[in-house]
Amino acid sequence: MNTWCVYHLIHVRTPYQHIPKLVITDVPEGEEVTKELLERAGYRFGEINIAWANHILEEVDVKESPSDLVARIREGGVPRIAFDDLVAKARAPL
């Protein structure tokens, strides 16, 4: 099982800041979380009315991902959803 994250990238100063907005847990091996899946489930990310502006969606790897992102996820307080729940939410009737 893998963990994915949507995070806000603040890159106007160094060091860059990686602010997690949503953590997707229990993603099965070989599955991907997509922007379309998130949007169908009702999640929208962006800035100044620009969809996905300065927001990144990617798998989190404790060895490869930015250390401040990993630390912020571990601190808690970031909304989380399990992959199966995300898929169910995306497929739910309107």
C-alpha positions as CSV (number, residue, x, y, z in Angstrom):
1,M,0.0,0.0,0.0
2,N,1.2,3.5,-0.9
3,T,0.5,7.0,0.2
4,W,-0.2,9.9,-2.1
5,C,-0.5,13.6,-1.3
6,V,-1.7,16.8,-2.8
7,Y,0.5,19.6,-1.6
8,H,0.9,23.4,-2.2
9,L,4.3,24.3,-3.4
10,I,5.5,27.7,-2.3
11,H,8.5,28.6,-4.4
12,V,8.9,32.3,-4.0
13,R,11.6,31.9,-1.4
14,T,14.2,29.4,-0.6
15,P,14.0,27.0,0.9
16,Y,10.8,26.0,-0.9
17,Q,7.8,25.0,1.3
18,H,5.7,22.0,0.6
19,I,2.3,22.3,2.4
20,P,0.2,19.1,2.4
21,K,-3.5,19.7,1.7
22,L,-4.8,16.1,1.4
23,V,-3.2,12.7,2.1
24,I,-4.5,9.6,0.3
25,T,-3.7,6.4,2.2
26,D,-3.8,2.7,1.4
27,V,-3.3,3.1,-2.4
28,P,-2.8,-0.4,-3.8
29,E,0.4,-1.2,-5.6
30,G,0.0,-0.3,-9.3
31,E,-2.9,2.1,-8.7
32,E,-2.5,5.9,-9.3
33,V,-4.4,8.8,-7.8
34,T,-5.4,11.2,-10.6
35,K,-6.6,14.8,-10.6
36,E,-9.7,13.6,-12.3
37,L,-10.5,11.1,-9.6
38,L,-10.0,13.8,-6.9
39,E,-12.2,16.3,-8.8
40,R,-15.0,13.7,-9.3
41,A,-14.9,13.1,-5.5
42,G,-15.4,16.8,-4.9
43,Y,-11.8,18.0,-4.2
44,R,-10.6,21.1,-5.9
45,F,-7.2,22.6,-5.4
46,G,-5.6,25.7,-6.8
47,E,-4.9,29.4,-6.3
48,I,-6.5,32.6,-7.6
49,N,-9.2,30.7,-9.4
50,I,-6.6,28.7,-11.4
51,A,-7.1,25.0,-11.0
52,W,-4.1,23.1,-9.7
53,A,-1.9,26.3,-9.7
54,N,1.1,25.6,-7.5
55,H,-0.4,22.3,-6.3
56,I,1.2,18.9,-6.9
57,L,-0.2,15.4,-6.7
58,E,2.3,12.6,-6.3
59,E,3.2,9.5,-4.4
60,V,5.0,10.2,-1.1
61,D,8.3,8.3,-0.6
62,V,9.9,9.0,2.8
63,K,13.4,8.6,1.1
64,E,12.7,10.7,-2.0
65,S,10.0,13.3,-1.1
66,P,10.9,16.7,0.3
67,S,11.7,16.3,4.0
68,D,9.5,19.2,5.1
69,L,6.5,17.6,3.3
70,V,7.2,14.3,5.1
71,A,7.5,16.1,8.5
72,R,4.3,18.0,8.0
73,I,2.4,14.8,7.1
74,R,3.8,13.1,10.2
75,E,2.8,16.0,12.4
76,G,-0.8,15.3,11.7
77,G,-3.6,17.8,11.2
78,V,-3.7,17.2,7.4
79,P,-7.0,15.8,6.0
80,R,-6.8,12.1,5.1
81,I,-8.9,9.8,3.0
82,A,-8.4,6.1,2.2
83,F,-8.1,5.2,-1.5
84,D,-11.2,3.0,-1.4
85,D,-13.2,5.8,0.2
86,L,-12.0,8.3,-2.4
87,V,-13.0,5.9,-5.2
88,A,-16.4,5.4,-3.6
89,K,-16.9,9.1,-3.2
90,A,-16.0,9.7,-6.9
91,R,-18.5,7.1,-8.0
92,A,-21.3,8.2,-5.7
93,P,-24.5,9.6,-7.4
94,L,-25.0,13.3,-7.4
